[in-house]
Amino acid sequence: MMSATIVYGVGISGRGAAEVLARKGQQVFLYNDTECTIPEELAQSLAAVNGGLVCGKENYPALLEKSDRVVLSPGVPCDIPTVIEAEKQGKEVISEVELGYRMYGGHIAAITGTNGKTTTTSIVGAMLERLEVPSAVGGNIGAAMSKEVENLPKDGWLALELSSFQLEKVATFAPDIACMLNLTPDHMERHYTMEAYGAAKQRIFTQQSAEQVTVLNYDDPEVRTWGEKTKAQVCYFSRKVKLDQGVYMQDGNFVIKWKDTEAVVCNIKDAQLFGGHNEENILAAICCGFFAGVSIEDMADVLRKFKAVEHRIEYVETVKGVPYYNDSKATNTDSVIKALEAFENGHIILLAGGHDKMTPLEDMMNLVKTKVDVLILLGEAKERFNEAAIAAGVENIVIVQSFKEAVEKAYELAHEPQVVLLSPACSSYDMFNNYPERGRTFKALVRALPR
């Protein structure tokens, strides 16, 4: 009889994986380094297969002894002593995504990249709904992959958003379509080097075969070279270059040119998304939709109807002639750069700062100098951001002590034709549980401003 599985981490992915394994009759232990609780229903499911919740590092060695596999939640680093010990003892260590892949025999369009993953995956998910087979969206967006695929049939399709954390410990994962959007510095506190970060991202296509497709951003100089590293067919997308074969922009049109197909899907004016970064997201989504078998007409219809993802340059409302935008999802500098570039006329009052990811700030601050009228800094990162802004020649800097004060200061200073943009370039953990909570708080504060 197979021995137990440890699911390491009690977040959405961990709880979802443990629940699915228990339903399949597998003895499973949900493990966390520190004390925590889980829903009673899940506790009962685990007890029914002689498993349960185990907390505390002192209990880990005995748990490891009676297990043969460890499934890592995305938040659990691969280089901590508990994970290293499991590998040293010959236990199989895999990610929750690898577990989900082994449970599912259907089709997958997997999307990764530093920025744009959620928007692109959401568009692809909407496109897949137009197929005559069941589809779902999962991974870094929505429920755990293992939970999303549980009821999907072999002819189904899954749009799967994947972070570098989720890709670190895949082994056999080979999606039908693997899409890489872009690569800029992020998560250096976990990967330490760009080489390691890029290597984690490349695992999305490492196991692909010649019948499958790797979609790559031609405009990203590093990602473009990855075409030589995959065994799959390579389809490039570009908003700057007319490609001999691939998906590109020409006169505002999104054009597919692949073997016997040459077609215009729609024009950027038909879409409800704006900014160069969203043009890239749409191009990537068209690649995925095309290879999944979605018709040109259906893709065009989806793009005409698709609205911005919450917390990604999301319009909140206009107060005293000044529009407010929630870009709480911008947790790295490249994401902020894309947001600033989306406002072609500049005149931005920018709210930035939070839990510092220690990414380089020079490029972002150089753009802040040209695009931003007032830079409002807050959170743990405010001092480092302030030093980088001064070094770049940014003049109007305001440092505040609270999130509420940041919004109130923006309101006090803002006037037409300016826009107020929350785009932090940081994660939210110094003040909030996650970036959606930060974004919702921002929206609530804006809506409460005096008129």
Residue pairs with C-beta under 8 A, 6 or more apart in sequence:
2 26
2 27
2 68
3 27
3 66
3 67
3 68
4 26
4 27
4 28
4 29
4 51
4 66
4 67
4 68
5 21
5 26
5 27
5 28
5 29
5 67
5 68
5 69
5 70
5 71
6 28
6 29
6 31
6 63
6 64
6 67
6 69
6 70
6 71
6 86
7 14
7 17
7 18
7 21
7 28
7 29
7 30
7 31
7 71
7 73
7 96
8 14
8 31
8 32
8 70
8 71
8 72
8 73
8 76
8 82
8 83
9 31
9 32
9 72
9 73
9 74
9 75
9 76
10 30
10 32
10 36
10 38
10 53
10 73
11 73
11 74
11 75
12 143
12 144
13 73
13 74
13 96
13 144
13 145
13 166
14 30
14 71
14 73
14 96
14 144
15 30
15 38
15 39
15 42
15 144
16 96
16 143
16 144
16 146
16 147
17 71
17 73
17 96
17 99
17 100
17 144
17 146
17 147
18 28
18 30
18 42
18 45
18 46
18 51
19 42
19 45
19 147
20 103
20 144
20 146
20 147
20 150
21 28
21 49
21 99
21 146
22 28
22 42
22 45
22 46
22 48
22 49
22 51
23 45
23 150
25 49
26 49
27 49
27 50
27 51
28 46
28 49
28 51
29 46
29 51
29 52
29 53
29 54
29 63
29 67
30 38
30 42
30 46
30 51
30 52
30 53
30 54
31 53
31 54
31 55
31 60
31 63
32 53
32 54
32 55
33 55
33 56
33 57
33 82
34 55
34 56
35 55
35 56
36 53
36 55
37 53
38 53
43 52
43 53
46 52
46 53
54 60
54 63
57 82
60 82
61 85
64 70
64 85
64 86
64 89
64 91
67 91
68 91
68 92
69 91
69 92
69 93
69 94
70 83
70 86
70 91
70 92
70 93
70 94
71 94
71 95
71 96
71 98
71 99
72 78
72 83
72 93
72 94
72 95
72 96
72 168
72 169
73 96
74 95
74 96
74 140
74 163
74 165
74 166
75 165
76 83
77 83
77 190
78 93
78 168
78 169
83 93
86 93
87 93
93 169
94 169
94 170
94 171
95 166
95 167
95 168
95 169
95 170
96 144
96 145
96 146
96 166
97 139
97 145
97 160
97 162
97 166
97 167
97 170
97 173
98 169
98 170
98 171
98 172
98 173
99 145
99 146
100 138
100 144
100 145
100 146
100 147
100 148
100 149
101 108
101 145
101 170
101 172
101 173
101 174
102 172
103 146
103 149
103 150
104 145
104 149
104 152
104 158
105 154
106 149
106 152
106 153
106 154
106 155
106 156
106 157
106 158
107 155
107 156
107 157
107 158
107 176
107 292
108 157
108 158
108 160
108 175
108 176
108 177
109 124
109 128
109 157
109 158
109 159
109 160
109 175
109 176
109 177
109 179
109 288
109 291
109 292
110 139
110 160
110 162
110 173
110 175
110 177
110 178
110 179
110 204
111 117
111 120
111 121
111 124
111 159
111 160
111 161
111 162
111 179
111 181
111 284
111 288
112 161
112 162
112 163
112 164
112 167
112 178
112 179
112 180
112 181
112 201
112 204
113 120
113 179
113 180
113 181
113 182
113 183
113 201
113 217
114 181
114 182
114 183
114 184
114 185
114 186
114 332
114 334
114 335
115 181
115 182
115 184
115 277
115 332
115 334
115 335
115 338
116 181
116 182
116 277
116 278
116 280
116 281
116 284
117 140
117 141
117 161
117 162
117 163
117 181
118 140
118 141
118 161
118 309
118 312
118 329
119 273
119 278
119 281
119 308
119 309
119 312
120 179
120 181
120 281
120 284
120 285
120 288
121 137
121 139
121 140
121 141
121 159
121 160
121 161
122 137
122 141
122 159
122 306
122 309
123 281
123 282
123 285
123 302
123 303
123 306
124 159
124 285
124 288
124 289
124 292
125 135
125 136
125 137
125 159
126 302
126 305
126 306
127 285
127 288
127 289
127 292
127 294
127 298
127 299
127 302
128 135
128 157
128 159
128 289
128 292
128 294
129 135
130 294
130 295
130 298
130 299
130 301
130 302
131 157
131 292
131 293
131 294
133 153
133 155
133 156
133 157
134 151
134 152
134 153
134 156
134 157
135 152
135 156
135 157
135 158
135 159
136 142
136 148
136 149
136 152
136 156
136 157
136 158
136 159
137 148
137 158
137 159
137 160
137 161
138 144
138 145
138 147
138 148
138 149
138 158
138 159
138 160
138 161
139 145
139 148
139 160
139 161
139 162
139 166
140 161
140 162
140 163
140 166
141 161
142 148
145 158
145 160
148 158
149 158
152 158
157 292
159 288
160 175
162 204
164 186
164 187
164 191
164 197
164 200
164 201
165 187
165 190
165 200
167 173
167 200
167 201
167 203
167 204
168 200
168 203
170 203
170 207
171 207
172 207
173 203
173 204
173 207
174 207
174 208
174 209
174 212
175 204
175 208
175 212
176 212
176 213
176 291
176 292
177 212
177 213
177 215
177 287
177 288
177 291
177 292
178 204
178 205
178 208
178 212
178 213
178 214
178 215
178 230
178 232
179 204
179 214
179 215
179 216
179 284
179 287
179 288
180 201
180 204
180 205
180 214
180 215
180 216
180 217
180 223
180 226
181 217
181 223
181 280
181 281
181 284
182 217
182 220
182 223
182 280
182 334
183 194
183 197
183 198
183 201
183 220
183 222
183 223
184 332
184 333
184 334
185 194
185 197
185 332
185 333
185 334
185 359
185 360
186 197
186 331
186 332
186 334
186 357
186 359
187 197
187 357
188 197
188 357
188 358
188 359
189 357
189 358
191 197
191 200
198 222
202 226
202 229
205 214
205 226
205 229
205 230
205 232
206 230
208 214
208 230
208 231
208 232
209 231
209 232
210 231
210 232
210 233
211 232
211 233
212 232
212 233
213 232
213 233
213 234
213 235
213 287
213 291
214 226
214 227
214 230
214 232
214 233
214 234
214 235
215 234
215 235
215 236
215 237
215 284
215 287
215 288
215 291
216 223
216 224
216 226
216 227
216 234
216 235
216 236
216 237
217 223
217 224
217 236
217 237
217 238
217 280
217 284
218 224
218 236
218 237
218 238
218 240
218 241
218 243
218 246
218 248
219 238
219 239
219 240
219 241
219 280
224 236
227 234
227 236
235 245
235 246
235 247
235 258
235 287
235 291
236 243
236 245
236 246
236 247
237 243
237 246
237 247
237 248
237 280
237 283
237 284
237 286
237 287
238 246
238 247
238 248
238 249
238 283
239 248
239 249
239 276
239 279
239 280
239 283
240 249
241 248
242 248
242 250
243 257
244 257
245 257
245 258
245 259
246 257
246 258
246 287
247 254
247 255
247 256
247 257
247 258
247 283
247 286
247 287
247 290
248 254
248 255
248 257
248 283
249 255
249 268
249 279
249 283
252 267
252 268
252 269
253 264
253 265
253 266
253 267
253 268
254 264
254 265
254 266
254 267
254 268
254 282
254 283
254 286
254 303
255 262
255 263
255 264
255 265
256 262
256 263
256 265
256 286
256 290
256 296
258 290
261 290
263 296
265 286
265 296
265 299
265 300
265 303
266 299
266 300
266 303
266 304
268 279
268 282
270 300
270 303
270 304
271 278
271 282
271 303
271 304
271 306
272 304
272 305
272 306
272 307
272 308
273 281
273 282
273 306
273 307
273 308
274 313
274 342
275 313
275 338
275 339
275 341
275 342
276 338
276 341
276 342
277 338
277 339
277 341
277 342
278 342
282 303
285 299
285 303
286 299
289 298
289 299
289 302
290 299
308 314
308 315
309 329
310 326
310 436
310 439
311 326
311 327
311 328
311 329
311 435
311 436
311 439
312 327
312 329
312 330
313 325
313 326
313 327
313 339
313 342
313 421
313 423
314 325
314 326
314 327
314 439
315 323
315 324
315 325
316 323
316 324
316 325
316 326
316 442
316 443
316 446
316 447
317 323
317 324
317 446
317 447
318 324
319 411
319 414
319 446
319 449
319 451
320 414
320 415
320 451
321 415
321 416
322 414
322 415
322 416
322 418
322 419
322 420
323 419
323 420
324 419
324 420
324 421
324 422
324 446
325 339
325 419
325 420
325 421
325 422
325 423
326 422
326 439
326 442
326 443
326 446
327 335
327 336
327 339
327 421
327 422
327 423
327 424
328 422
328 424
328 428
328 435
328 436
328 438
328 439
328 442
329 335
329 435
329 439
330 336
330 338
330 339
330 423
330 424
330 425
331 354
331 357
331 424
331 425
331 426
331 427
331 428
331 435
332 357
332 359
332 425
333 359
333 360
333 361
333 363
333 364
333 425
334 364
335 423
335 425
336 350
336 352
336 364
336 423
336 424
336 425
337 363
337 364
337 367
339 421
339 423
340 348
340 350
340 367
340 368
340 371
340 372
340 421
340 423
341 367
341 371
343 371
343 419
343 421
345 417
346 370
346 371
346 372
346 373
347 373
347 417
347 418
347 419
348 371
348 372
348 373
348 418
348 419
348 420
348 421
349 372
349 373
349 374
349 376
349 410
349 413
349 414
349 418
349 419
349 420
349 421
350 368
350 372
350 374
350 375
350 376
350 421
350 423
351 376
351 378
351 406
351 407
351 410
351 420
351 421
351 422
351 423
351 424
351 442
352 375
352 376
352 377
352 378
352 381
352 385
352 423
352 424
352 425
352 426
353 377
353 378
353 379
353 380
353 381
353 382
353 385
353 424
353 425
353 426
354 378
354 379
354 380
354 381
354 424
354 425
354 426
354 427
354 428
354 429
354 430
354 431
354 438
355 379
355 380
355 381
355 426
355 427
355 428
355 429
355 430
356 379
356 380
356 381
356 384
356 426
357 426
357 427
359 425
361 384
361 385
361 388
361 389
361 425
362 388
362 391
362 392
364 425
365 388
365 389
365 391
365 392
365 394
366 392
368 375
368 389
368 392
368 394
369 392
369 393
369 394
372 394
372 396
373 396
373 418
374 396
374 397
374 398
374 410
374 413
375 389
375 394
375 396
375 397
375 398
376 398
376 399
376 400
376 406
376 409
376 410
377 385
377 386
377 389
377 397
377 398
377 399
377 400
378 399
378 400
378 401
378 402
378 403
378 405
378 406
379 424
379 426
379 430
379 431
380 426
380 430
381 425
381 426
382 399
385 425
386 397
386 399
389 397
390 397
398 409
398 413
400 406
400 409
403 431
403 438
403 441
403 442
403 445
404 445
407 442
407 445
407 446
407 449
408 445
408 449
410 420
411 420
411 449
411 450
414 420
420 446
422 438
422 439
422 442
424 438
427 435
428 434
428 435
428 437
428 438
431 438
432 438
432 441
